[in-house]
Amino acid sequence: MTIEKDLKPIFVAGATGYIGARLVPRLLAAGYHVRALARAPKKLSNRPWAQHPKLEIVKGDVLDKAALREALRHCRAAYYLVHSMNPDVGDFASTDRDAARNMAEAAAEEQLQQIVYLSGLGDEQSKLSHHLQSRTEVGTILSQGSVPVTILRAAMIIGSGSASFEILRYLVDRLPVMVTPRWIDTPCQPIGVRNVLHYLVGCIQNSKTIGATFDIGQPEVTSYRELMEIYAEEAGLPRRWVFPVPVLTPRLSSYWIHLVTPVPASIARPLAEGLSNPVICLENRIVELLPQELFDSRKAIRLALDRVKQHQVETSWTDSGEINPAEWSVPGDPSWAGGSFYDDSRRIILEARPEEIWPAVSSIGGEMGYYYANWLWRVRGLMDRFCGGVGLCRGRRSPTELYPGDTIDFWRVIAVQKPDYLMLSAEMKLPGEAVLSFQLKELDNGHTELQQIARFLPRGLLGLLYWYAVVPFHHYVFNGMLQGIAKASEKPVIRGVERFKP
């Protein structure tokens, strides 16, 4: 039975995540009022659909039950798309249990009609990985509440920007010969991200899904080895040689993934552990309830590759990172507000308007590079990667668009105001905190002053030593970067690069 739309909002917890940020615009397109919960609302503020009249963005955290209940007020149904992927940050399973209890209790108190939860696929009778155990436990906790829960259990999601797909893409792209763990031949039933979104939207439209659990996946059972072979064919690569060995544990595999792909070991490890479990659909009732064209692995990979090649990656696994506010870096704060910081401020004046320079500024990083001494940036990225950091591997979601929360190599976008301002926070391994900002100030006579400001808040003696060790490189790297931006904008330089005090 189809459920008619009403004016009560549909609540989305995890709206800034990989699935959540794709689900929200599809719910809006289907005519629903949507209330999106985000710990950092500005991550959503610049999205193309952020100003939709039926969208309400609220700040909140599922660990704050009072705020969660307030956010759920007057909602009809809720999507719960929250789950930790980082086992190195506290007890993630305990945190997820607390969050799930809050959701179940708050939903009951606000008398919601339905909760929809996207879980992991795996045989509960076998020994599941810690990650899959936690996913299953969250579903159990949600179901113990009085609000009926619809659970969709999915294995690997194939889509541009998903962590699983990025691991597959980089491994096959970069390694003609691969030594892999034994799980390379584990049976699995992945699913395309478009199919997942269709099921998610459909669950609040069909009353027969309420209170039920469904396995979702492509029709055919495959293996990770076959996925690698299909990817190589679709990407036009020569055949990849895969050699499974028994000594590669999930921990060792995660370190290898960390070095070869953009996905850090902290995220790769729970994924690698989960790959050792057979993940196949034990039933397919949802196929009849919510019919659609289910993509096989080849079509799902082809669609994801097309999105990557066309630079149209809607969301990425990197979107889940937090935005560091870096209040200490704001000019005007007293020096004792977080400690003394150091800055390197330079500027150049061009015969151009801000909007004519902005494309060069906003394209920094990724394939474009940093306009000068890119080899030094690559060396810094390699050093960071071997120290356990993110390095330069993450690149950019889009070569031209930027939203708060986006990643640019080992930077994260804190703020972006087109065509005037861009602020980046460093996520490389550092003995302190660092930000890099660009500000375009329009002057008289059609001129623009482009300011580039690097600020560093050292942590202890090591932080001080680090700053003074890199200062000699700033003259070349930062001057070259400003000159490179000026050259890329193809506008005359009125006054060359100079230091200044902000």
C-alpha positions in Angstrom: 0.0 0.0 0.0 1.3 3.4 -1.0 1.6 6.1 1.8 0.4 9.5 0.7 2.7 12.5 1.3 1.7 14.9 4.1 3.1 18.1 5.4 5.0 16.4 8.3 8.8 16.5 7.6 10.9 13.5 6.9 13.9 13.5 9.3 17.4 12.6 8.1 20.1 11.9 10.7 23.5 11.8 9.0 22.5 14.3 6.3 26.1 15.3 5.6 27.3 11.7 5.0 27.9 9.9 1.8 24.4 8.4 1.6 22.6 11.1 3.5 23.7 14.0 1.3 22.4 12.1 -1.8 19.2 11.1 -0.1 18.1 14.6 0.9 17.8 16.0 -2.7 15.9 12.9 -3.8 13.4 13.2 -1.0 12.9 16.9 -2.0 12.5 15.9 -5.6 9.8 13.4 -4.6 7.9 16.2 -2.9 8.7 15.6 0.8 9.4 18.2 3.4 12.8 17.3 4.8 14.5 18.1 8.1 18.2 17.4 7.8 20.3 17.0 11.0 24.0 17.9 10.9 26.6 18.6 13.5 28.1 21.1 11.0 25.1 22.7 9.1 27.4 24.8 6.9 28.5 21.6 5.2 25.1 21.6 3.6 24.6 25.4 3.3 26.3 25.7 -0.2 24.8 22.6 -1.7 22.7 23.3 -4.9 19.5 22.2 -3.0 20.3 24.0 0.3 17.8 26.8 -0.4 14.9 24.4 -1.3 11.7 25.7 0.2 10.9 22.3 1.7 14.2 21.8 3.4 15.1 22.6 7.0 18.6 22.2 8.2 19.1 21.9 11.9 22.2 21.7 14.0 22.4 18.7 16.4 24.0 15.5 17.5 22.4 12.1 18.0 24.4 11.8 21.2 22.4 14.8 22.6 19.0 13.3 23.3 17.3 16.6 24.2 18.4 18.3 21.0 17.6 15.2 19.0 14.0 15.1 20.4 13.6 18.7 19.5 14.8 18.1 16.0 12.4 15.2 15.6 9.3 17.2 16.7 6.3 16.9 14.3 8.2 14.6 11.9 6.5 11.6 10.4 9.4 9.3 9.7 13.2 9.3 10.2 16.2 8.0 8.4 19.0 6.8 10.6 22.2 7.0 8.6 24.7 7.5 11.4 27.6 5.0 12.1 31.2 5.3 13.1 33.9 3.9 10.8 36.9 4.8 13.0 37.8 2.2 15.6 40.8 4.3 16.7 38.6 7.1 18.2 37.4 5.8 21.5 35.0 2.9 21.8 33.0 3.4 18.6 30.6 0.5 19.3 29.7 2.0 22.7 29.1 5.4 21.1 26.9 3.9 18.5 24.9 2.1 21.1 24.2 5.3 23.0 23.3 7.2 19.8 20.9 4.4 18.7 19.2 4.4 22.2 18.7 8.1 22.0 17.2 7.8 18.5 14.8 5.0 19.6 13.7 6.9 22.7 13.4 10.3 21.1 11.4 8.9 18.1 9.0 7.1 20.5 8.5 10.3 22.6 7.7 12.2 19.4 5.5 9.4 18.1 7.1 8.9 14.8 5.5 6.3 12.5 8.7 4.8 11.1 12.5 4.7 11.3 14.5 3.6 8.3 18.0 2.3 9.0 20.7 1.3 6.5 22.7 -1.6 8.0 25.4 -4.0 6.9 24.8 -7.4 5.3 26.2 -10.5 6.9 25.1 -13.9 8.3 24.4 -13.3 12.0 25.1 -17.0 12.7 28.7 -16.6 11.6 31.5 -14.6 13.4 31.0 -11.1 12.1 33.7 -8.4 12.1 33.5 -5.8 14.9 32.2 -3.3 12.4 29.4 -5.5 11.1 28.5 -6.6 14.7 28.1 -2.9 15.6 26.0 -2.2 12.5 23.7 -5.2 13.5 23.6 -4.1 17.1 22.4 -0.6 16.2 19.5 -2.1 14.2 18.6 -4.3 17.2 18.6 -1.3 19.6 16.4 0.7 17.2 14.0 -2.2 16.9 13.6 -2.5 20.6 11.8 0.9 20.7 8.1 1.4 20.1 8.6 3.0 16.7 8.6 0.3 13.9 12.0 0.1 12.1 12.7 -0.7 8.5 16.2 -2.2 8.1 18.0 -2.4 4.8 21.0 -4.6 4.9 23.6 -3.9 2.2 27.1 -5.2 1.4 29.6 -3.1 -0.6 28.0 0.0 -2.1 29.4 0.7 -5.6 29.2 4.4 -6.3 31.5 7.3 -7.2 33.1 8.5 -4.0 32.2 5.6 -1.7 35.0 4.3 0.4 34.7 0.8 -0.9 34.7 1.9 -4.5 37.7 4.2 -3.9 39.7 1.3 -2.5 38.8 -0.9 -5.5 39.6 1.9 -7.9 43.0 2.9 -6.6 44.1 -0.7 -6.0 43.3 -1.7 -9.6 44.5 1.5 -11.2 47.9 1.5 -9.4 48.8 -2.1 -9.0 49.1 -4.4 -12.1 50.2 -7.2 -9.7 48.4 -7.5 -6.3 49.2 -9.6 -3.3 45.9 -9.9 -1.4 44.4 -11.6 1.7 42.4 -14.8 1.3 39.1 -12.9 1.4 39.6 -11.9 -2.2 37.4 -14.8 -3.2 34.8 -14.3 -0.5 31.2 -14.4 -2.0 29.4 -11.0 -2.0 26.4 -9.2 -3.5 27.3 -5.5 -3.9 24.7 -2.9 -4.9 24.8 0.3 -6.9 24.3 3.5 -4.9 21.4 4.5 -7.1 19.6 1.3 -6.2 20.2 1.9 -2.5 18.7 5.4 -2.8 15.7 4.0 -4.7 15.0 1.5 -1.8 15.5 4.2 0.8 13.0 6.6 -0.7 10.6 3.7 -1.4 10.6 2.5 2.2 8.6 5.6 3.4 6.2 5.2 0.4 5.1 1.6 0.9 3.5 0.7 4.2 4.4 -3.0 3.7 8.1 -2.1 4.4 7.3 -0.8 7.9 8.8 -3.0 10.7 10.5 -5.3 8.2 14.2 -6.2 7.5 15.3 -6.6 3.9 18.6 -7.8 2.3 19.4 -5.6 -0.7 22.0 -6.4 -3.4 22.5 -7.1 -7.1 20.9 -10.3 -8.4 24.2 -12.1 -8.9 26.7 -13.4 -6.3 30.3 -12.4 -7.2 33.6 -12.0 -5.4 36.1 -9.2 -4.8 38.5 -10.8 -7.3 35.8 -10.6 -10.0 35.0 -7.0 -9.1 38.7 -6.2 -9.7 38.6 -7.9 -13.0 35.5 -6.1 -14.1 36.8 -2.7 -13.0 40.0 -3.2 -15.0 38.0 -4.1 -18.1 35.7 -1.1 -17.7 38.6 1.3 -17.0 40.4 0.0 -20.1 43.3 -1.4 -18.1 45.3 -4.6 -18.8 44.4 -7.7 -16.8 45.5 -7.4 -13.2 47.3 -10.4 -11.6 45.9 -11.2 -8.1 47.7 -13.6 -5.7 46.0 -14.3 -2.4 48.2 -15.2 0.6 47.2 -16.3 4.1 49.6 -14.0 6.0 47.8 -10.8 5.2 45.6 -10.0 8.2 42.9 -7.3 8.1 45.3 -5.0 10.1 48.2 -5.5 7.6 45.7 -5.1 4.7 44.5 -1.8 6.1 48.1 -0.5 6.2 48.6 -1.6 2.6 45.4 0.1 1.6 46.5 3.2 3.5 49.7 3.5 1.5 48.1 2.7 -2.0 44.7 4.4 -1.8 43.3 7.7 -0.3 41.4 5.7 2.4 43.3 5.9 5.8 44.0 2.7 7.8 41.5 3.7 10.5 38.7 3.4 7.9 40.2 0.7 5.8 40.6 -1.7 8.8 36.9 -2.2 9.6 36.2 -2.5 5.9 38.9 -5.1 5.4 37.7 -7.0 8.4 34.2 -7.0 7.0 35.4 -8.3 3.6 36.3 -11.6 5.3 32.6 -12.3 5.9 30.4 -13.7 3.1 27.8 -11.0 2.4 25.0 -12.5 0.3 21.3 -11.8 0.3 19.3 -14.5 2.1 16.0 -13.2 0.8 14.8 -10.8 -1.9 11.2 -9.8 -0.9 12.0 -6.1 -1.4 12.4 -6.7 -5.2 8.7 -7.2 -5.5 7.7 -4.4 -3.0 9.9 -1.7 -4.6 10.7 -2.8 -8.1 13.5 -1.2 -10.1 16.3 -2.0 -12.5 18.9 -3.6 -10.3 22.4 -2.9 -11.8 24.9 -5.7 -12.0 28.5 -5.1 -10.9 29.6 -4.1 -14.4 26.9 -1.4 -14.9 27.3 -0.1 -11.3 31.1 0.3 -11.8 30.6 1.8 -15.3 28.2 4.4 -13.9 30.6 5.2 -11.0 33.5 5.6 -13.4 31.5 7.9 -15.7 30.8 10.1 -12.7 34.5 10.3 -11.8 35.6 11.0 -15.3 33.0 13.7 -15.7 34.0 15.3 -12.3 30.4 14.9 -11.1 31.0 13.1 -7.8 27.9 14.1 -5.8 29.3 13.0 -2.4 32.4 11.3 -1.1 33.5 9.2 1.8 35.7 12.2 2.8 32.6 14.3 3.6 32.3 12.7 7.0 35.2 14.6 8.5 34.6 17.3 11.0 35.1 20.9 10.3 37.7 22.4 12.7 36.5 25.9 13.5 40.0 27.2 14.2 38.8 30.2 16.1 42.4 30.9 17.2 43.2 31.9 13.6 40.7 34.7 13.4 42.3 38.1 13.3 41.5 40.3 16.3 41.5 37.5 18.9 43.9 38.1 21.7 47.1 36.2 21.6 46.2 34.2 24.7 43.0 32.9 23.0 44.3 29.4 22.5 48.0 30.3 22.5 50.3 32.4 20.4 50.3 31.6 16.7 52.6 32.5 13.8 51.5 33.8 10.4 53.0 34.3 7.0 50.9 36.8 5.1 51.5 37.8 1.4 49.6 39.7 -1.2 49.6 40.5 -4.9 47.5 43.1 -6.8 46.0 42.2 -10.1 44.2 44.2 -12.8 41.0 42.1 -12.5 37.8 41.7 -10.5 37.5 39.1 -7.8 35.2 36.9 -9.9 37.9 36.8 -12.6 40.6 35.5 -10.2 38.3 33.2 -8.1 38.4 30.2 -10.6 42.2 29.9 -10.2 42.0 30.2 -6.4 39.1 27.7 -6.0 40.8 25.1 -8.3 43.9 24.7 -6.1 45.0 21.3 -5.2 44.0 17.9 -6.7 45.0 17.5 -10.3 45.7 21.2 -10.7 48.3 21.2 -7.9 49.6 24.2 -6.1 50.8 26.3 -9.0 54.5 26.1 -7.9 56.9 23.5 -6.6 54.4 20.7 -6.8 57.2 18.2 -6.2 57.7 19.7 -2.8 54.0 19.3 -2.0 54.2 15.7 -3.2 57.2 15.1 -0.9 55.3 16.6 2.0 52.3 14.4 1.1 54.4 11.2 1.1 56.0 12.1 4.4 52.5 12.6 5.9 51.3 9.3 4.4 54.2 7.3 5.9 53.5 9.0 9.3 49.9 7.7 9.1 48.4 10.9 7.8 46.0 11.4 4.8 48.7 12.7 2.4 47.7 14.1 -1.0 45.8 11.0 -2.1 42.4 12.3 -1.4 42.5 14.9 -4.1 39.2 16.8 -4.6 35.6 15.8 -5.0 35.3 18.3 -7.9 38.0 20.2 -9.8 35.9 23.4 -9.7 33.2 23.3 -7.0 33.9 23.7 -3.3 31.6 23.2 -0.3 32.4 23.6 3.4 33.6 20.2 4.6 35.1 19.2 1.2 38.7 17.9 1.2 41.5 19.2 -0.9 44.4 16.7 -0.5 45.4 17.1 3.1 43.3 20.2 3.7 39.6 20.5 4.6 37.5 23.5 3.5 36.4 25.4 6.6 34.7 28.3 4.8 34.1 29.3 1.2 32.4 32.5 0.0 32.5 32.8 -3.7 34.3 34.9 -5.1 35.9 36.5 -2.0 37.1 34.0 0.5 38.5 30.5 1.0 39.8 29.0 4.2 41.4 25.6 4.6 42.4 23.7 7.7 45.4 21.3 7.6 44.7 17.6 8.3 48.2 16.4 7.8 50.2 15.1 10.8 51.5 18.3 12.5 52.8 19.3 15.9 50.1 22.0 16.0 47.3 23.3 13.9 47.5 25.2 10.6 45.2 27.1 8.3 45.7 28.6 4.9 43.3 31.3 3.6 42.8 33.3 0.5 40.9 36.6 0.5 40.1 38.7 -2.6 39.6 42.4 -1.9 38.3 44.6 -4.7 40.1 47.9 -5.0 39.5 51.0 -7.1 40.0 51.1 -10.8 39.1 47.5 -11.3 42.0 46.1 -9.3 41.9 43.2 -6.8 44.3 42.5 -3.9 44.7 38.7 -3.5 45.8 37.9 0.1 47.3 34.6 1.0 47.6 34.0 4.8 49.1 30.9 6.5 48.7 30.6 10.2 50.2 28.0 12.6 49.4 27.3 16.2 52.4 25.3 17.5 52.0 22.5 20.1 55.0 22.5 22.5 58.6 22.8 21.6 58.3 20.4 18.6 55.7 22.8 17.1 58.1 25.7 17.4 60.9 23.8 15.8 58.6 22.7 13.0 57.6 26.3 12.2 61.1 27.6 12.1 62.2 24.6 10.0 59.6 25.3 7.2 59.9 29.1 7.3 62.8 29.1 4.8 60.6 27.3 2.2 57.8 29.8 2.5 59.5 32.5 0.4 59.7 30.2 -2.6 56.5 28.1 -2.1 54.1 30.9 -1.1 55.5 33.5 -3.5 55.4 31.0 -6.3 51.8 30.0 -5.4 50.5 33.6 -5.6 52.4 34.2 -8.9 51.0 30.9 -10.3 47.4 31.9 -9.4 48.0 35.3 -11.1 49.3 33.5 -14.2 46.4 31.1 -14.2 44.0 34.0 -14.1 45.7 35.5 -17.1 45.4 39.0 -15.6 48.1 41.7 -15.5 50.0 42.1 -12.2 49.9 45.6 -10.9 52.1 45.0 -7.8 54.2 41.9 -7.3 54.2 39.7 -4.2 55.0 41.4 -0.9 54.7 40.5 2.8 52.2 42.4 4.9 50.6 42.5 8.3 46.9 41.6 8.3 
